[in-house]
């Protein structure tokens, strides 16, 4: 998967203010931090039923991934479902302002 161009990154920064480049092997994602309500929805979903973790991560990833497009992201997750957990975990690390976050602020 290619990386976004500098112009695309500038546009995403202008639109979302704080964006992060998350690269995992051959994949590249531009993320924004989850908002409070999005984070709470994620946490409530898994608190109700831990079996919902994958679905909760999938929902959070779809909402907070600003690049690539939703269609490309869905196809990528369909081909490599483990990336859902990777992106979800990274979004939680960003929400926690954790030192474990791998994504680089753009």
URFEN-V695651 format. One record per backbone hydrogen bond with DSSP energy under -1.0 kcal/mol. NH is the residue of the N-H (numbers start at 1). CO is the residue of the C=O. Records with the same first field share a line. If there is no record, write none. Layout:
BEGIN
NH=CO  CO
END
This chain:
BEGIN
9=5
10=6
11=7
12=8
13=9
14=10
15=11
16=12
17=13
18=16
20=31
21=104
22=29
24=27
27=24
29=22
30=67
31=20
32=64
39=35
40=36
41=37
42=38
43=39
44=40
45=41
46=42
47=43
48=44
49=45
52=49
53=50
56=52
57=53
58=54
59=55
60=56
61=57
62=58
63=59
64=60
65=61
66=30
67=30
73=69
74=70
75=71
76=72
77=73
78=74
79=75
80=76
83=80
84=81
86=82
87=83
88=84
89=85
90=86
91=87
92=88
93=89
94=90
95=91
96=92
98=93
101=98
104=21
106=19
END
